[in-house]
């Protein structure tokens, strides 16, 4: 999503439309409380070095699930609160992502080199000229403010907030997510605009 937002800033003339789901235009989003621990670059480096030491740690699915339930974080806390059958199904999908990644080292390298720019690039957002869907979950605490910024600054946009879900809208509310996307695409096809 962050890459799509930045691509749209430079090349929206190549796009019929743009869909930005649970994202923002900064590649280092500002975390809300209580996740917004203000740490120095030295502390960030130390934490990254500790994480590097744990990259090859063998952890069973049950251990990963127990750790996740204990500390789900800002992206999945709404999933962790769901009833067990539903929560376990969604966790299985997330764990499938975990098991299909290229490698723990590749993910670590990506995270440390990509998630670095806190600038929302307001001037760039204003240059996006294609119809844009901004979609997020009501409880996506990381991307509420970034989505509001995009909705204020992108000239032709539609902001859709799906109730009772967090960051994982497609997983938590697949029907509502699909409905919002299809309605947006239908409007773009008929009117050439987001609304």
DOSEBA-123533 format. One line per field, with one value per atom (N, C-alpha, C, O): residue number from 1; residue in one letter; atom name; x, y, z. Coordinates in steps of 0.001 Angstrom, whole numbers, m for minus. Atoms other than C-alpha are relative to their C-alpha. Layout:
BEGIN
pos	NUM_... $
code	A_... $
site	CA_... $
px	X_... $
py	Y_... $
pz	Z_... $
***
This chain:
BEGIN
pos	1_1_1_1_2_2_2_2_3_3_3_3_4_4_4_4_5_5_5_5_6_6_6_6_7_7_7_7_8_8_8_8_9_9_9_9_10_10_10_10_11_11_11_11_12_12_12_12_13_13_13_13_14_14_14_14_15_15_15_15_16_16_16_16_17_17_17_17_18_18_18_18_19_19_19_19_20_20_20_20_21_21_21_21_22_22_22_22_23_23_23_23_24_24_24_24_25_25_25_25_26_26_26_26_27_27_27_27_28_28_28_28_29_29_29_29_30_30_30_30_31_31_31_31_32_32_32_32_33_33_33_33_34_34_34_34_35_35_35_35_36_36_36_36_37_37_37_37_38_38_38_38_39_39_39_39_40_40_40_40_41_41_41_41_42_42_42_42_43_43_43_43_44_44_44_44_45_45_45_45_46_46_46_46_47_47_47_47_48_48_48_48_49_49_49_49_50_50_50_50_51_51_51_51_52_52_52_52_53_53_53_53_54_54_54_54_55_55_55_55_56_56_56_56_57_57_57_57_58_58_58_58_59_59_59_59_60_60_60_60_61_61_61_61_62_62_62_62_63_63_63_63_64_64_64_64_65_65_65_65_66_66_66_66_67_67_67_67_68_68_68_68_69_69_69_69_70_70_70_70_71_71_71_71_72_72_72_72_73_73_73_73_74_74_74_74_75_75_75_75_76_76_76_76_77_77_77_77_78_78_78_78_79_79_79_79_80_80_80_80_81_81_81_81_82_82_82_82_83_83_83_83_84_84_84_84_85_85_85_85_86_86_86_86_87_87_87_87_88_88_88_88_89_89_89_89_90_90_90_90_91_91_91_91_92_92_92_92_93_93_93_93_94_94_94_94_95_95_95_95_96_96_96_96_97_97_97_97_98_98_98_98_99_99_99_99_100_100_100_100_101_101_101_101_102_102_102_102_103_103_103_103_104_104_104_104_105_105_105_105_106_106_106_106_107_107_107_107_108_108_108_108_109_109_109_109_110_110_110_110_111_111_111_111_112_112_112_112_113_113_113_113_114_114_114_114_115_115_115_115_116_116_116_116_117_117_117_117_118_118_118_118_119_119_119_119_120_120_120_120_121_121_121_121_122_122_122_122_123_123_123_123_124_124_124_124_125_125_125_125_126_126_126_126_127_127_127_127_128_128_128_128_129_129_129_129_130_130_130_130_131_131_131_131_132_132_132_132_133_133_133_133_134_134_134_134_135_135_135_135_136_136_136_136_137_137_137_137_138_138_138_138_139_139_139_139_140_140_140_140_141_141_141_141_142_142_142_142_143_143_143_143_144_144_144_144_145_145_145_145_146_146_146_146_147_147_147_147_148_148_148_148_149_149_149_149_150_150_150_150_151_151_151_151_152_152_152_152_153_153_153_153_154_154_154_154_155_155_155_155_156_156_156_156_157_157_157_157_158_158_158_158_159_159_159_159_160_160_160_160_161_161_161_161_162_162_162_162_163_163_163_163_164_164_164_164_165_165_165_165_166_166_166_166_167_167_167_167_168_168_168_168_169_169_169_169_170_170_170_170_171_171_171_171_172_172_172_172_173_173_173_173_174_174_174_174_175_175_175_175_176_176_176_176_177_177_177_177_178_178_178_178_179_179_179_179_180_180_180_180_181_181_181_181_182_182_182_182_183_183_183_183_184_184_184_184_185_185_185_185_186_186_186_186_187_187_187_187_188_188_188_188_189_189_189_189_190_190_190_190_191_191_191_191_192_192_192_192_193_193_193_193_194_194_194_194_195_195_195_195 $
code	X_X_X_X_X_X_X_X_X_X_X_X_X_X_X_X_X_X_X_X_X_X_X_X_X_X_X_X_X_X_X_X_X_X_X_X_X_X_X_X_X_X_X_X_X_X_X_X_X_X_X_X_X_X_X_X_X_X_X_X_X_X_X_X_X_X_X_X_X_X_X_X_X_X_X_X_X_X_X_X_X_X_X_X_X_X_X_X_X_X_X_X_X_X_X_X_X_X_X_X_X_X_X_X_X_X_X_X_X_X_X_X_X_X_X_X_X_X_X_X_X_X_X_X_X_X_X_X_X_X_X_X_X_X_X_X_X_X_X_X_X_X_X_X_X_X_X_X_X_X_X_X_X_X_X_X_X_X_X_X_X_X_X_X_X_X_X_X_X_X_X_X_X_X_X_X_X_X_X_X_X_X_X_X_X_X_X_X_X_X_X_X_X_X_X_X_X_X_X_X_X_X_X_X_X_X_X_X_X_X_X_X_X_X_X_X_X_X_X_X_X_X_X_X_X_X_X_X_X_X_X_X_X_X_X_X_X_X_X_X_X_X_X_X_X_X_X_X_X_X_X_X_X_X_X_X_X_X_X_X_X_X_X_X_X_X_X_X_X_X_X_X_X_X_X_X_X_X_X_X_X_X_X_X_X_X_X_X_X_X_X_X_X_X_X_X_X_X_X_X_X_X_X_X_X_X_X_X_X_X_X_X_X_X_X_X_X_X_X_X_X_X_X_X_X_X_X_X_X_X_X_X_X_X_X_X_X_X_X_X_X_X_X_X_X_X_X_X_X_X_X_X_X_X_X_X_X_X_X_X_X_X_X_X_X_X_X_X_X_X_X_X_X_X_X_X_X_X_X_X_X_X_X_X_X_X_X_X_X_X_X_X_X_X_X_X_X_X_X_X_X_X_X_X_X_X_X_X_X_X_X_X_X_X_X_X_X_X_X_X_X_X_X_X_X_X_X_X_X_X_X_X_X_X_X_X_X_X_X_X_X_X_X_X_X_X_X_X_X_X_X_X_X_X_X_X_X_X_X_X_X_X_X_X_X_X_X_X_X_X_X_X_X_X_X_X_X_X_X_X_X_X_X_X_X_X_X_X_X_X_X_X_X_X_X_X_X_X_X_X_X_X_X_X_X_X_X_X_X_X_X_X_X_X_X_X_X_X_X_X_X_X_X_X_X_X_X_X_X_X_X_X_X_X_X_X_X_X_X_X_X_X_X_X_X_X_X_X_X_X_X_X_X_X_X_X_X_X_X_X_X_X_X_X_X_X_X_X_X_X_X_X_X_X_X_X_X_X_X_X_X_X_X_X_X_X_X_X_X_X_X_X_X_X_X_X_X_X_X_X_X_X_X_X_X_X_X_X_X_X_X_X_X_X_X_X_X_X_X_X_X_X_X_X_X_X_X_X_X_X_X_X_X_X_X_X_X_X_X_X_X_X_X_X_X_X_X_X_X_X_X_X_X_X_X_X_X_X_X_X_X_X_X_X_X_X_X_X_X_X_X_X_X_X_X_X_X_X_X_X_X_X_X_X_X_X_X_X_X_X_X_X_X_X_X_X_X_X_X_X_X_X_X_X_X_X_X_X_X_X_X_X_X_X_X_X_X_X_X_X_X_X_X_X_X_X_X_X_X_X_X_X_X_X_X_X_X_X_X_X_X_X_X_X_X_X_X_X_X_X_X_X_X_X_X_X_X_X_X_X_X_X_X_X_X_X_X_X_X_X_X_X_X_X_X_X_X_X_X_X $
site	N_CA_C_O_N_CA_C_O_N_CA_C_O_N_CA_C_O_N_CA_C_O_N_CA_C_O_N_CA_C_O_N_CA_C_O_N_CA_C_O_N_CA_C_O_N_CA_C_O_N_CA_C_O_N_CA_C_O_N_CA_C_O_N_CA_C_O_N_CA_C_O_N_CA_C_O_N_CA_C_O_N_CA_C_O_N_CA_C_O_N_CA_C_O_N_CA_C_O_N_CA_C_O_N_CA_C_O_N_CA_C_O_N_CA_C_O_N_CA_C_O_N_CA_C_O_N_CA_C_O_N_CA_C_O_N_CA_C_O_N_CA_C_O_N_CA_C_O_N_CA_C_O_N_CA_C_O_N_CA_C_O_N_CA_C_O_N_CA_C_O_N_CA_C_O_N_CA_C_O_N_CA_C_O_N_CA_C_O_N_CA_C_O_N_CA_C_O_N_CA_C_O_N_CA_C_O_N_CA_C_O_N_CA_C_O_N_CA_C_O_N_CA_C_O_N_CA_C_O_N_CA_C_O_N_CA_C_O_N_CA_C_O_N_CA_C_O_N_CA_C_O_N_CA_C_O_N_CA_C_O_N_CA_C_O_N_CA_C_O_N_CA_C_O_N_CA_C_O_N_CA_C_O_N_CA_C_O_N_CA_C_O_N_CA_C_O_N_CA_C_O_N_CA_C_O_N_CA_C_O_N_CA_C_O_N_CA_C_O_N_CA_C_O_N_CA_C_O_N_CA_C_O_N_CA_C_O_N_CA_C_O_N_CA_C_O_N_CA_C_O_N_CA_C_O_N_CA_C_O_N_CA_C_O_N_CA_C_O_N_CA_C_O_N_CA_C_O_N_CA_C_O_N_CA_C_O_N_CA_C_O_N_CA_C_O_N_CA_C_O_N_CA_C_O_N_CA_C_O_N_CA_C_O_N_CA_C_O_N_CA_C_O_N_CA_C_O_N_CA_C_O_N_CA_C_O_N_CA_C_O_N_CA_C_O_N_CA_C_O_N_CA_C_O_N_CA_C_O_N_CA_C_O_N_CA_C_O_N_CA_C_O_N_CA_C_O_N_CA_C_O_N_CA_C_O_N_CA_C_O_N_CA_C_O_N_CA_C_O_N_CA_C_O_N_CA_C_O_N_CA_C_O_N_CA_C_O_N_CA_C_O_N_CA_C_O_N_CA_C_O_N_CA_C_O_N_CA_C_O_N_CA_C_O_N_CA_C_O_N_CA_C_O_N_CA_C_O_N_CA_C_O_N_CA_C_O_N_CA_C_O_N_CA_C_O_N_CA_C_O_N_CA_C_O_N_CA_C_O_N_CA_C_O_N_CA_C_O_N_CA_C_O_N_CA_C_O_N_CA_C_O_N_CA_C_O_N_CA_C_O_N_CA_C_O_N_CA_C_O_N_CA_C_O_N_CA_C_O_N_CA_C_O_N_CA_C_O_N_CA_C_O_N_CA_C_O_N_CA_C_O_N_CA_C_O_N_CA_C_O_N_CA_C_O_N_CA_C_O_N_CA_C_O_N_CA_C_O_N_CA_C_O_N_CA_C_O_N_CA_C_O_N_CA_C_O_N_CA_C_O_N_CA_C_O_N_CA_C_O_N_CA_C_O_N_CA_C_O_N_CA_C_O_N_CA_C_O_N_CA_C_O_N_CA_C_O_N_CA_C_O_N_CA_C_O_N_CA_C_O_N_CA_C_O_N_CA_C_O_N_CA_C_O_N_CA_C_O_N_CA_C_O_N_CA_C_O_N_CA_C_O_N_CA_C_O_N_CA_C_O_N_CA_C_O_N_CA_C_O_N_CA_C_O_N_CA_C_O_N_CA_C_O_N_CA_C_O_N_CA_C_O_N_CA_C_O_N_CA_C_O_N_CA_C_O_N_CA_C_O_N_CA_C_O_N_CA_C_O_N_CA_C_O_N_CA_C_O_N_CA_C_O_N_CA_C_O $
px	804_0_840_538_m875_2776_680_829_m631_4490_m1018_m692_1044_1203_m284_m453_239_626_1109_842_m1128_4083_84_485_60_3734_m1049_m816_1066_470_413_m57_m480_2232_785_743_m872_4593_m616_m286_475_2607_m1510_m1974_1451_m1131_m582_m1680_460_m1456_m13_m650_m33_m757_m1077_m1220_959_m3540_m1433_m1754_1436_m7272_m579_m1491_410_m7724_1083_2019_m963_m5825_m777_m1697_658_m6895_1036_1986_m920_m5124_m733_m1592_711_m6227_875_1954_m707_m5110_1464_2363_m1363_m2056_107_m862_m260_m513_1087_1599_m1016_1942_1396_2373_m1306_4768_393_m462_m409_6858_414_695_m145_7459_m1182_m1095_1190_3969_238_994_m86_3632_m931_m2130_790_2468_m772_m243_802_m358_352_983_m192_m215_m752_m1818_m1238_730_1194_2243_m1053_2837_1043_2061_m858_4503_1186_1401_m1168_7604_1035_1493_m963_9958_1399_1874_m1338_13354_1016_700_m1081_16650_442_113_m532_18363_954_1021_m905_20959_m792_m403_846_18196_m631_m720_564_16566_1036_716_m1081_19925_229_405_m189_20342_m1125_m876_1145_16839_92_m224_m171_17531_1083_938_m1062_20750_m503_m155_601_18824_m932_m938_909_16199_777_356_m838_18934_447_508_m455_20145_m1107_m833_1134_16651_m577_m1557_585_16069_m138_m1130_32_16861_m590_m529_638_15063_m1159_m2002_1076_12793_m1148_m991_1168_9331_m1163_m1429_1129_6357_m1191_m1246_1219_2993_m711_m1161_679_1495_723_80_m762_4315_m213_m396_238_3889_m1387_m1556_1366_139_m116_m762_63_567_658_134_m672_3030_m882_m1006_850_690_m1206_m1541_1174_m2346_402_m343_m469_m298_305_27_m369_944_m277_652_341_m934_480_680_m491_226_m1088_m2244_987_m1477_m659_m1719_570_m2111_m1004_m1843_864_m3909_m760_m1339_673_m5357_m1495_m2084_1440_m8923_m268_m1308_126_m8392_168_m569_m264_m6993_m1190_m1320_1176_m10232_m1188_m2187_1147_m12479_m178_754_231_m14082_940_1382_m1025_m11826_m118_885_m34_m13031_376_1168_m278_m12942_1442_2139_m1372_m9694_1009_2007_m939_m8003_75_1150_9_m9073_841_1640_m767_m7646_1475_2346_m1406_m4488_643_1806_m546_m4029_395_1413_m344_m4096_1281_2186_m1212_m1525_1215_2301_m1115_627_433_1607_m353_454_909_1857_m893_1961_1391_2402_m1270_4653_812_2018_m711_5510_382_1255_m306_5558_1000_1358_m938_7943_1306_1654_m1262_11214_965_1482_m824_13239_m169_m556_61_13307_995_715_m1023_16486_m478_m279_496_14883_m1054_m1053_1019_11915_649_267_m715_14243_678_568_m688_16312_m988_m721_1023_13156_m506_m574_551_11748_973_573_m963_14952_396_889_m355_15501_m1218_m1060_1182_11900_m739_m1085_821_10096_832_1119_m954_12264_m437_130_326_10513_m1312_m2380_1219_8043_m756_m1820_623_7185_m1221_m1118_1222_3585_m66_m955_m112_4566_m1311_m1861_1275_1502_m7_m997_m49_2626_m168_m808_158_2869_m1419_m1926_1391_m598_m886_m1801_798_m2015_183_m630_m266_m521_m713_m715_704_m2542_m1284_m2170_1131_m5060_m1030_m2111_974_m6751_m955_m610_921_m9831_663_1268_m710_m8577_m953_m1709_735_m10211_955_2053_m737_m8947_m894_m1955_836_m10259_762_1945_m639_m9531_m1041_m2227_861_m10957_m141_784_303_m12553_1037_1313_m956_m9987_1439_2282_m1380_m6887_769_978_m553_m5150_1262_1562_m1219_m1934_m331_383_249_m3590_m1230_m1608_1134_m6588_455_m96_m452_m4698_639_328_m527_m2647_m1100_m989_1111_m5904_m752_m1154_660_m7509_828_276_m869_m4495_m156_m312_155_m4765_m1357_m1459_1343_m8520_m94_m839_m7_m7869_794_445_m948_m5078_m139_154_163_m5815_m1260_m2336_1136_m8100_m1281_m2360_1196_m10489_63_640_m89_m10940_m1331_m2239_1135_m13488_590_1367_m439_m12825_m1089_m2235_931_m14478_598_1718_m421_m14220_m929_m2138_804_m15385_m116_896_197_m16926_431_408_m261_m15839_1181_1249_m1199_m12532_1227_1126_m1257_m8886_759_188_m883_m5958_m263_m95_147_m6764_m1418_m2137_1393_m9979_m411_m1503_362_m9893_m183_m977_118_m9480_m1164_m1888_1027_m11841_m1395_m2386_1296_m14616_102_m3_m229_m14078_m1164_m941_1149_m17617_m110_m343_83_m17643_1152_980_m1158_m14167_m254_m32_284_m15169_m1106_m1017_1112_m18412_505_120_m526_m16532_866_778_m875_m13966_m812_m576_803_m16540_m850_m1005_791_m18736_871_448_m938_m15721_331_279_m347_m14704_m1174_m981_1198_m18287_m174_m477_131_m18397_1070_778_m1084_m15013_m323_m101_327_m16183_m1116_m1052_1138_m19455_280_m143_m159_m18309_1422_1636_m1388_m14527_475_1507_m322_m14486_m172_m762_69_m14192_m1392_m1743_1337_m17728_m1059_m2246 $
py	m1204_0_1259_2219_m1180_2432_216_1347_m87_1646_497_1333_m439_2084_1486_2193_m1427_5481_830_1847_m762_6648_m132_810_146_5222_961_1626_m897_7136_1456_2235_m1383_10355_371_1513_m282_10044_m398_182_561_8097_m210_m1152_224_8517_124_m369_m80_9371_m1362_m1519_1363_5676_m901_m2059_814_4494_392_1574_m257_4130_354_1175_m278_4138_m525_m1199_410_3526_m419_280_463_1502_m138_m911_m18_2129_m553_117_701_m342_m151_m738_119_m81_393_m390_m446_1961_1503_2177_m1430_5402_313_m583_m390_7367_84_181_75_7342_m1467_m2319_1403_4168_m341_m1502_273_4541_658_1806_m610_5074_305_m381_m366_6784_m914_m981_920_4258_774_1707_m649_5287_m598_m1653_590_4757_m1321_m1422_65_2387_m497_m799_564_1239_1035_678_m1076_4618_245_1366_m120_3953_833_453_m892_6803_m485_m269_533_5134_690_1155_m621_6495_m939_m2125_840_5266_m1051_m2166_972_3590_m1164_m2323_1052_1694_m837_m2059_733_759_m976_m2119_850_m597_m1188_m2315_1080_m2616_m1026_m2231_916_m4080_m808_m1998_729_m4983_m1072_m2167_995_m6741_m1183_m2328_1085_m8736_m833_m2061_723_m9636_m865_m1979_788_m10794_m1308_m2341_1208_m13264_m1047_m2243_926_m14779_m457_m1201_300_m15109_m1488_m1915_1434_m18818_m833_m2062_693_m19669_m853_m370_906_m22671_113_m185_m188_m21939_m769_m635_778_m24281_912_2043_m760_m23125_371_1507_m274_m23433_1082_1929_m1046_m21330_1361_2364_m1262_m18673_533_1726_m421_m18610_522_1546_m438_m18326_1372_2228_m1305_m15432_1084_2185_m973_m13710_369_1548_m270_m14057_857_1747_m763_m12706_1451_2356_m1360_m9671_164_128_m44_m9284_1240_1178_m1211_m5735_775_354_m924_m2887_m491_12_456_m4792_m1135_m1336_1182_m7851_m104_m1152_108_m7005_m257_m902_256_m7036_m1458_m2004_1436_m10559_m798_m1753_732_m11699_32_m851_m108_m10555_m825_m939_735_m12679_m1354_m1853_1327_m15956_m1038_m897_986_m19011_m582_m557_605_m20711_1028_736_m1041_m17456_494_678_m447_m16303_m1021_m650_1031_m19636_m83_m297_22_m19571_1151_963_m1159_m16076_m145_237_222_m17003_m986_m816_968_m19972_674_329_m744_m17601_796_771_m779_m15316_m910_m574_924_m18291_m589_m897_440_m19472_1007_630_m1037_m16131_m161_m75_152_m16678_m1156_m1034_1188_m20121_79_m666_m99_m19050_1108_1281_m1083_m16122_m578_m1723_425_m16333_m488_m1602_368_m16370_1069_2202_m979_m14702_1128_2288_m1011_m12905_977_2185_m878_m11575_961_2140_m862_m10234_1052_2222_m935_m8649_1088_2273_m963_m7007_980_2180_m864_m5688_1015_2210_m885_m4267_1120_2272_m1005_m2492_985_2071_m965_m896_715_1798_m610_m128_929_2048_m774_1135_1096_1033_m990_4228_1450_2317_m1392_7368_432_m36_m440_9129_1107_1526_m1114_11829_m495_m1429_394_11574_585_231_m558_13609_640_263_m669_15870_554_398_m560_17623_m1093_m877_1125_14235_m517_m856_452_13198_896_413_m947_16323_m191_294_243_15198_m1241_m1479_1204_11961_438_1006_m495_12634_m1072_m747_1044_9265_m218_98_314_8192_m968_m1961_784_6738_m456_338_570_4418_m86_m632_103_4770_m812_m343_929_1825_m460_m788_496_844_m460_m154_435_m795_1088_1864_m1003_1340_25_1082_98_108_m188_m692_79_235_1185_2189_m1126_2420_586_1762_m502_2716_897_1866_m693_3997_902_1379_m924_6072_1391_1965_m1362_9366_65_992_m43_8532_m62_590_76_7626_1318_1757_m1310_10889_1043_1894_m921_12790_m237_712_302_10982_483_1020_m427_11701_1523_2030_m1470_15414_486_1505_m527_15720_m553_160_560_13372_605_480_m761_15393_m813_m367_778_12643_m1329_m2300_1225_10059_m348_478_501_7972_m698_m1643_616_7121_m940_m533_1004_3915_m578_m1089_559_2864_m1164_m983_1197_m681_m156_m234_62_m944_m1336_m2381_1174_m3373_m856_m2029_754_m4438_876_2090_m706_m3503_84_406_m160_m3549_m1032_m725_1097_m6854_m43_m1021_m110_m5739_m1158_m1705_1071_m8341_m1330_m2162_1240_m11119_79_m897_m140_m9746_237_m182_m314_m8530_m126_870_165_m10046_464_1060_m392_m9449_1518_2056_m1463_m5776_618_1635_m487_m5284_m129_816_234_m6816_937_1497_m884_m4833_1433_2084_m1363_m1553_140_1145_m48_m2354_m47_744_132_m3458_1244_1673_m1219_m409_1146_1919_m1024_1868_m202_746_274_163_263_756_m266_367_1504_1950_m1457_4096_570_1430_m470_4657_m329_493_392_2741_886_1299_m787_4705_1491_2151_m1451_8181_506_1690_m427_8197_740_1410_m688_9503_m974_m2045_856_8073_m61_m1047_m51_9142_229_303 $
pz	0_0_0_m709_m55_856_m1349_m1811_1323_m2427_m1013_m1856_934_m4307_159_m834_m229_m2675_m629_m1269_543_m3672_m1521_m2205_1455_m7170_m572_m1581_439_m7522_4_m826_m50_m6550_m1254_m1711_1148_m9494_m1336_m2371_1267_m12079_m44_m685_6_m11463_m1402_m1658_1384_m15160_m681_m1722_536_m15821_611_218_m743_m13514_m322_m445_118_m14090_1363_1467_m1374_m10311_924_495_m1014_m7093_1235_1660_m1221_m4056_1092_968_m1133_m765_1214_1788_m1059_1894_1228_1159_m1271_5525_m158_150_256_4634_163_516_m13_4551_m999_m1671_968_2482_606_m137_m646_5050_111_351_m142_5130_1427_1727_m1433_8865_688_1124_m611_10260_1471_2160_m1416_13599_788_516_m810_16159_1068_1673_m1050_18501_1364_1428_m1329_22280_84_m524_m771_23818_m823_m254_850_20841_m413_m1004_473_20255_927_1388_m850_22295_m747_m1825_632_21493_346_1460_m262_21157_m897_m1992_765_19982_m1123_m1127_1084_16841_562_44_m644_19105_584_442_m572_20926_m1109_m983_1140_17600_m567_m892_507_16414_933_470_m966_19640_m96_m67_127_19304_m1286_m1296_1263_15680_122_m422_m199_16708_812_527_m783_19319_m869_m774_892_16717_m978_m1290_910_14347_639_m27_m707_16970_93_196_m134_17158_m1343_m1361_1310_13392_m271_m862_292_13243_1130_1104_m1119_16479_m519_m1274_404_15955_998_2182_m853_17313_m623_m1817_514_16974_m263_219_278_15658_1293_1448_m1263_19151_800_1420_m699_20640_m658_31_707_17934_328_580_m285_18544_1432_1657_m1397_22340_156_869_m62_21904_m616_m79_687_19464_853_966_m843_21761_1202_1611_m1158_24683_m359_428_428_22721_m1492_m2299_1426_19430_m737_m1950_662_18698_m715_m740_563_16832_m1286_m1659_1274_13597_157_m721_m121_14970_1316_1600_m1294_18391_m145_723_156_17022_m350_18_290_15677_1287_1532_m1249_19032_952_1800_m878_20738_m485_226_553_18525_693_1323_m598_19702_m616_m1756_372_19480_m1413_m2125_1349_16264_m1071_m1968_979_14313_132_m865_m255_15939_m520_m1139_431_15238_m1527_m2087_1473_11571_m544_m1461_465_11126_348_m433_m358_13024_m971_m1338_953_10686_m1315_m1915_1219_7712_227_m608_m289_9361_139_m334_m173_10316_m1342_m1546_1356_6709_m685_m1373_535_5679_604_m94_m713_8296_m600_m815_492_6944_m1473_m1919_1425_3276_m331_m1496_300_3629_m529_m242_604_1735_1069_986_m1151_4940_1063_776_m1076_8311_m247_56_269_7244_m1084_m963_1066_4041_544_189_m595_6030_895_854_m871_8592_m833_m521_860_5834_m629_m708_585_4171_1023_737_m1026_7405_374_543_m449_8355_m1094_m789_1056_4942_m585_m1148_602_3864_945_565_m940_6964_666_1861_m498_7336_m140_525_309_6047_666_271_m674_8394_m735_m277_730_5808_m782_m1577_710_4546_m1408_m2183_1351_1448_m471_m1506_303_1433_m1427_m2142_1357_m1769_m1042_m2070_921_m3475_m39_m1109_m48_m2304_m860_m1527_781_m3930_m1504_m2291_1427_m7260_m533_m1741_452_m7359_m687_m49_791_m10122_m349_m838_327_m10558_1173_2312_m1093_m8556_979_572_m1014_m5278_1096_1656_m1130_m2758_1179_1066_m1258_806_921_1332_m753_2803_1230_1145_m1216_6387_994_876_m1085_9451_1055_1295_m1026_12146_1125_1693_m1104_14695_m489_253_508_12480_568_m114_m747_15043_m628_m423_632_13031_m1189_m1444_1260_9849_m24_m1095_m22_10983_m415_m1354_328_10918_m1389_m2138_1369_7772_m1064_m2102_959_5994_m60_m1137_m13_7100_m742_m1439_750_5753_m1492_m2260_1436_2406_m498_m1601_409_2318_m123_m961_103_2910_m1211_m1807_971_362_m1421_m2381_1350_m2564_m596_m11_543_m4856_m238_151_344_m6055_744_255_m801_m3320_635_738_m775_m1494_1221_1085_m1251_2161_492_680_m521_3381_1274_1269_m1281_7035_315_457_m283_7740_1520_2218_m1456_11222_603_m48_m843_13940_m441_m73_376_12350_198_369_m157_12679_m1309_m2351_1150_10281_m1100_m2281_970_8565_m562_m355_455_6843_m900_m749_937_4080_715_277_m761_6637_994_1190_m1033_9280_m563_36_606_6972_m1518_m2233_1438_3522_m871_m1925_821_2247_m99_m1181_1_3276_m781_m1454_752_1834_m1494_m2250_1421_m1504_m488_m1580_371_m1557_m216_m1187_123_m1007_m1249_m1955_1174_m3702_m1283_m2197_1222_m6284_m242_m1386_161_m5618_m505_m1364_459_m6053_m1480_m2263_1404_m9319_m939_m2050_807_m10626_m217_m1323_108_m9886_m935_m1767_871_m11555_m1450_m2339_1366_m14611_m568_m1726_472_m14838_m83_m1032_m98_m13840_m238_m500_98_m14083_1241_1213_m1247_m10501_1175_1031_m1179_m6976_626_1274_m625_m5924_m1059_m740 $
***
